[in-house]
Amino acid sequence: MEAYRDQYATIFKGGKGVTVIGISTDDDTVQFNWAHEKKFPVLFASDPKGETGKLYDAKMPLIPYEKRDVFVIGVDGRVTKVIRGFKELSPASYVELGDAVQQALPAPKH
């Protein structure tokens, strides 16, 4: 997650028109303390039962963890891009994510 934080201004336009929500099965107190300590500029949600992961098919088979999948959702609430198995340490992953975020943003008004 540190890579998301470190590239936040570039990829997520510093939060202008973009909301980033990291969802984890960690307890909300644990997650809050971790996110606060690491100074993340994004939102986090705690889903200890993994219900969101089930809805988006982001559960790993045979082990109780969720995959590192990324969903880009447009302003209309529709999923515009799904990146399965996002490789957090790969620069190419952030190029793909940045392109997807840019495409999901509304066109600038003149």
C-alpha positions in Angstrom: 0.0 0.0 0.0 2.9 2.3 0.5 3.4 2.5 -3.3 -0.2 3.7 -3.7 0.5 6.4 -1.1 3.8 7.4 -2.8 2.1 7.8 -6.2 -1.2 9.2 -4.9 -0.6 12.7 -6.3 0.3 11.5 -9.8 -2.1 8.6 -10.3 -5.1 9.8 -8.3 -4.7 13.5 -9.2 -4.2 14.3 -5.5 -7.7 13.3 -4.8 -9.3 15.8 -7.2 -12.4 14.0 -8.6 -11.0 10.7 -7.4 -11.7 8.7 -4.2 -9.5 5.8 -3.2 -10.9 3.3 -0.8 -8.7 0.4 0.4 -10.8 -2.5 1.8 -9.3 -5.0 4.1 -10.5 -7.8 6.3 -8.4 -6.4 9.1 -10.1 -5.1 12.3 -11.0 -1.4 11.9 -8.8 -0.3 14.9 -5.8 -2.1 13.6 -6.3 -0.7 10.1 -6.8 2.8 11.4 -3.7 2.8 13.5 -1.6 1.3 10.6 -3.0 3.9 8.0 -2.5 6.8 10.4 1.1 5.7 11.2 1.9 5.4 7.5 0.2 8.7 6.6 -2.1 7.4 3.9 -4.1 10.0 2.0 -6.7 7.5 1.0 -9.8 6.1 2.8 -9.9 2.6 4.3 -12.8 0.3 5.1 -12.8 -2.7 7.3 -14.7 -5.8 6.1 -13.8 -8.5 8.7 -16.3 -11.0 7.2 -14.9 -10.5 3.7 -18.3 -9.8 2.3 -17.1 -7.2 -0.2 -14.4 -9.6 -1.4 -17.0 -12.2 -2.1 -19.2 -9.8 -4.0 -16.3 -8.7 -6.3 -14.8 -12.2 -6.5 -11.6 -11.0 -4.8 -11.2 -13.9 -2.4 -8.3 -16.2 -2.8 -9.1 -19.9 -3.0 -8.2 -22.1 -0.1 -6.7 -19.3 2.1 -8.6 -16.6 4.0 -7.1 -13.6 2.2 -8.4 -11.3 -0.5 -6.6 -10.8 -3.7 -4.9 -7.5 -4.6 -7.5 -6.6 -7.1 -8.1 -3.0 -8.1 -11.5 -1.7 -9.3 -11.8 1.7 -10.9 -15.3 3.1 -10.6 -16.5 6.0 -12.6 -18.5 9.0 -11.3 -21.7 7.2 -12.5 -20.9 4.4 -10.0 -20.1 1.8 -12.7 -16.9 -0.2 -12.7 -14.8 1.0 -15.6 -11.7 -1.1 -15.1 -10.8 -4.2 -13.1 -7.1 -5.1 -12.6 -6.9 -8.6 -11.2 -3.8 -9.5 -9.2 -2.5 -5.9 -9.1 1.3 -6.0 -8.9 2.1 -3.2 -6.4 5.8 -3.2 -7.0 5.6 -3.1 -10.8 5.9 0.3 -12.4 3.8 -1.0 -15.4 0.9 -1.6 -13.0 0.8 2.1 -12.1 0.8 3.1 -15.8 -2.2 0.9 -16.4 -3.9 2.2 -13.2 -3.2 5.8 -14.1 -4.6 5.4 -17.6 -7.7 3.7 -16.1 -8.2 6.5 -13.6 -7.8 9.2 -16.3 -10.4 7.5 -18.5 -12.9 7.2 -15.6 -12.7 11.0 -14.8 -15.2 13.2 -16.5 -14.1 15.3 -19.4 -13.0 18.8 -18.4 -15.6 21.5 -18.9 -14.6 24.4 -21.2 
